[in-house]
Amino acid sequence: LTALYMKQMENNMNNIEWKYGEGTTLLELTEYIEGTYGAHYTNKNNDVQTLDVFESRGTLSSTSIDNAIKYLMRYGKKSGKNKMDLIKAMHYLVLATGFDRKNGEFDSDTIYEK
């Protein structure tokens, strides 16, 4: 993401009245995800990430959900109430959502119940 995009996103987040600080959390999550692209485990040519292997095996969604569970269960145990455990869990849920969306796995495009 570009700095301009992040600034626009931050401005949009500031225009919403977030009762529980969701906007700040979404910005932190976005910044974290952006930062992971240079830090993923890759092959020696840096062109294949571990996530690419999971995707090719068709297990990216289930592996991501499993990893989210791991970080949620770790929250409050390793390094106390470590915010990064929650951020990492959310990142893995975003990955699962994106993978399933890309593969047409959702029964509906509805994002909330009326």
N, C-alpha and C positions, 0 to 999 in steps of 0.2 A: 504494500500500500504506500502511496505517496504521502508526503507530509501534508500536502494540500487536501487530499482526501480525508486524512485523519482530522485535520482542522475542521473541515465541513461536517464530518461525522460528530465531532465534539460539539460544534455549534448546534446541530440538530438535537443532540442529546440534552443540551442545556435548555432547549425550548420546550421540553416536556417536564412536567412536574412529577418527578420520581419520588415516591413516598419512602422507599426503602433503599435508595442509592443504586438502583439498577443501572442507571446510565453510566455511572462511574465504573461499575463492574463490567459492563459491556465494552467500555473503552479499554479497560485493563486487559480483558480477554482478547480483544482485537490486537492490541499491541503485543501481547504474549504470542499469539498465533503468528503474527508477522515475523517475530524474532526467531521462531523455530525453524524457519526455512533455511537458515544457514547453519543450523545446529543438528539436523537429523542425522541419524546413522545412514551412511551411504556406502556404495562400493568404492573401489580404489579410484575410479574415474569420476566420482561424485555425481553420477547421472541416474542412479537407482537408489531410492530410499527404501527403508524397511517397509514403510507403508505401501510402496509400489508393489512389493512382493505380496503383501496381504491382499491388495486389490486384485492382483493377477490370479491369486488362489481363490478369490471370491469370499474371503474371510475378513475383509476390512471392517465391515459393520460389526460383526460379532466380536472380533478382537478389540475394536474400539470400545464397545460396551463393556467388555470384560475389564479393560484397562480403567475405564471410568469407575467401575465398581471398586477396583483396587484402591484408587485414590480416595474415593469416598469413605471406604473402610479405614484407610490410614489416617484420615483427617482427625486431629485431636490426639493422636497417639505418637506419631513421629514428629518431633519439633513442635509439639503443642498444636494449637489451632492455627495451622500453617495455611495461609490464604492460597499458596501455590498449589496445594493439594486440590482445592476446589476449582481453581483456574484450570489445572490439568484435566480434571474430570470433565469440566465443561468443554474443553478443547476436544477430548475424545468423543463426546456426545455430538459436537458439531461435525466431526469427521464421519461418524456413523450416519448422521442425518444427510450430509452431503453425498455420501456414497449411495445410500438408499434412494435419494432423490435422482441422482445421475442414472441409476439403473431402473427407475420406474417402479420401485418397490412399495410406494405408499398407496394405500387403498383410496386416499382422498387428498386433495390439495388443501383442504380446510385446515387452518392452523389453530382454530379455537372453536369451542362448542358455543352455540348461541343459546 
